[in-house]
Amino acid sequence: MGISSAHATAFYSEVAASKVIWTIRDAAGFPAPKSTSSGRAIPFWSSESRATLVVKNVSAYFGFKIVAISLDEFFARWIPGLENDGLLAGLNWSGERATGYDVLPGDLSRNLEAACHR
């Protein structure tokens, strides 16, 4: 299992336990950089500490604020919003360029539902 895959697996289990998802924003809004899969992805993390590491260590995200999203809100608002905007979800991005595994919103929703009902 590669590091991105391991981070994605941790994302599902940690979110299932905490029922909170974390993202970042600045005055311009939520970032949606071009991802490795050639689409745009909004990054999400399974813990505040994971998001904090990226904000502190990746120059593109210096000054961003960390935002907590309840799992209920994520299902109700974020999944449909990602789908409507044609965006992917980046899971637990890490490293000096903040990269990782990106998924379609529908796959993210199904995987979170499965993780939460184990």
C-alpha positions in Angstrom: 0.0 0.0 0.0 1.4 3.4 -1.0 1.5 6.4 1.3 -1.5 8.1 -0.4 -3.5 4.9 -0.1 -2.6 4.6 3.5 -3.6 8.2 4.2 -6.9 7.6 2.4 -7.6 4.5 4.5 -6.8 6.4 7.6 -9.1 9.2 6.5 -12.1 6.9 6.4 -11.5 5.2 9.8 -10.6 8.4 11.6 -13.7 10.3 10.2 -15.9 7.3 11.1 -14.6 7.6 14.7 -14.7 11.4 15.1 -17.6 12.3 12.8 -15.7 15.5 11.8 -13.9 16.4 8.5 -11.4 19.2 8.3 -10.6 21.6 5.4 -8.9 25.0 5.0 -9.9 28.4 3.7 -8.6 31.9 3.2 -10.2 35.2 2.3 -10.7 33.9 -1.3 -12.5 30.7 -0.1 -11.6 27.0 -0.2 -8.7 26.0 -2.3 -9.3 23.7 -5.3 -6.0 23.2 -7.0 -5.5 21.1 -10.1 -4.9 17.6 -8.8 -2.7 14.8 -10.0 -5.7 13.3 -11.8 -6.1 16.4 -13.9 -9.3 17.6 -12.3 -9.6 20.1 -9.4 -9.9 18.8 -5.9 -10.7 20.4 -2.5 -8.5 19.0 0.2 -10.0 17.4 3.3 -8.4 15.9 6.3 -9.5 13.4 9.0 -8.0 15.4 11.9 -7.2 19.0 12.8 -3.5 18.0 13.3 -3.2 16.7 9.8 -4.6 20.0 8.3 -2.4 22.0 10.6 0.7 20.3 9.3 -0.1 21.2 5.8 -0.9 24.9 6.7 2.4 25.1 8.6 4.6 23.3 6.1 3.2 24.0 2.6 3.9 27.5 1.4 0.9 27.6 -0.9 -1.3 27.3 2.2 0.4 29.6 4.7 -2.2 31.8 6.3 -5.1 29.5 5.7 -7.6 28.9 8.5 -8.6 25.4 9.5 -12.3 24.6 9.3 -14.2 21.8 11.0 -17.2 20.3 9.2 -19.6 17.9 10.9 -20.1 14.6 9.1 -23.9 15.4 8.8 -23.1 18.8 7.2 -20.6 17.1 4.9 -23.2 14.7 3.6 -25.9 17.3 3.3 -24.0 20.2 1.8 -20.5 19.3 0.7 -21.0 16.1 -1.2 -23.8 17.7 -3.4 -21.7 20.8 -3.8 -18.6 18.9 -4.9 -20.8 17.0 -7.4 -22.5 20.1 -8.7 -19.1 21.9 -9.2 -17.4 18.9 -10.8 -14.8 18.8 -8.1 -12.9 15.9 -6.5 -12.1 15.5 -2.8 -8.5 15.2 -1.8 -8.1 12.9 1.2 -5.4 13.6 3.9 -3.1 15.3 1.5 0.4 15.5 2.9 4.1 16.2 2.1 5.9 19.3 0.9 3.5 19.8 -2.0 0.3 18.6 -0.2 -0.7 15.8 -2.5 -2.5 12.5 -2.1 -5.4 10.5 -3.1 -8.4 12.2 -4.9 -11.9 10.7 -5.1 -15.1 11.4 -6.8 -17.8 12.8 -4.4 -20.1 9.8 -4.9 -17.2 7.4 -4.1 -16.3 9.4 -1.1 -19.9 9.3 0.1 -20.3 5.6 -0.3 -16.9 4.9 1.4 -17.7 7.1 4.3 -21.1 5.5 4.7 -19.5 2.1 4.7 -16.8 3.1 7.2 -19.4 4.6 9.6 -21.5 1.5 9.6 -18.8 -1.1 10.3 
